[in-house]
Amino acid sequence: MHESVLLAGSLVCCVLGCSWFALAKDVHWREAIGATGLSRGTQIRLRTLGAIALLVSLTMCLSVDHASIAALVWIMMVAAAAMLVAFALSWKAHWFAALVPWTPG
């Protein structure tokens, strides 16, 4: 049970990380938030949050299995999360606005 909770948390962190990385791109920012410009500070903050989320995800995977298996599982999770984020951005981009609560509107 403990391992499945860690792996589920790792997958959530992967989705969050990929989402923040996607929002750091101007095109996705405009689709999700509707604002015309993405400031440099917000872009850096989003990239930092994305990197931290993926690092936490990797740490969770490493705490469950040996490094060789954990790395493989993590890479598959990142790929699945990236695909999920890509599909969600093309379908309901406005959902991603909830991931940046510090922005107005």
C-alpha positions in Angstrom: 0.0 0.0 0.0 2.8 2.4 0.9 4.5 1.9 -2.4 1.3 2.5 -4.4 0.7 5.8 -2.6 4.2 6.9 -3.4 3.9 5.9 -7.0 0.6 7.7 -7.3 2.1 10.8 -5.7 5.0 10.5 -8.1 2.6 10.5 -11.1 0.8 13.5 -9.7 4.1 15.4 -9.4 5.0 14.4 -12.9 1.7 15.9 -14.2 2.2 19.0 -12.2 5.8 19.4 -13.4 4.9 18.9 -17.0 2.0 21.3 -16.7 4.2 24.0 -15.2 6.8 23.5 -17.9 4.1 23.8 -20.5 2.7 27.0 -19.0 6.2 28.5 -19.1 5.8 28.6 -22.9 4.1 31.8 -24.2 1.7 29.9 -26.5 0.3 27.7 -23.8 0.2 30.6 -21.3 -2.1 32.6 -23.7 -4.3 29.5 -24.2 -4.7 28.7 -20.5 -4.6 32.1 -18.8 -5.7 34.4 -21.6 -3.2 37.0 -20.8 -1.2 38.5 -23.6 2.2 38.5 -22.1 4.2 36.1 -19.9 6.6 38.0 -17.7 10.2 36.7 -17.3 9.7 36.3 -13.6 6.6 34.2 -14.0 8.4 32.1 -16.6 11.3 31.4 -14.3 8.9 30.6 -11.4 7.0 28.1 -13.6 10.2 26.4 -14.8 11.5 26.2 -11.2 8.2 24.7 -10.0 8.3 22.2 -12.8 11.8 21.1 -12.1 11.1 20.8 -8.4 8.0 18.7 -9.1 9.9 16.4 -11.4 12.7 16.0 -8.8 10.2 15.2 -6.1 8.7 12.6 -8.4 12.0 11.0 -9.1 12.8 10.9 -5.4 9.5 9.2 -4.7 10.2 6.6 -7.4 13.7 6.0 -6.0 12.3 5.4 -2.5 10.1 2.6 -3.9 12.4 0.6 -6.0 16.1 0.1 -6.9 17.6 2.9 -9.0 17.5 1.0 -12.3 13.8 0.1 -12.1 12.9 3.5 -10.5 14.5 5.4 -13.3 12.6 3.4 -15.9 9.3 3.8 -14.0 10.0 7.6 -13.7 10.8 8.0 -17.4 7.5 6.2 -18.3 5.6 8.4 -15.9 7.1 11.6 -17.3 6.2 10.4 -20.8 2.6 9.6 -19.8 2.3 12.9 -17.9 3.6 14.8 -20.9 1.0 13.1 -23.2 -1.8 13.8 -20.7 -0.8 17.4 -20.4 -0.7 17.8 -24.2 -4.1 16.3 -24.6 -5.6 18.4 -21.8 -4.1 21.6 -23.3 -5.7 20.9 -26.6 -9.0 20.1 -25.0 -9.5 22.2 -21.9 -6.6 24.7 -21.6 -8.4 26.9 -19.1 -8.1 24.2 -16.5 -4.4 25.0 -16.2 -5.2 28.4 -14.8 -5.7 26.8 -11.4 -2.0 25.9 -11.3 -0.9 29.6 -11.3 -3.0 31.2 -8.5 -0.7 34.2 -8.2 -1.8 35.6 -11.5 -4.7 38.0 -11.7 -7.9 36.8 -13.2 
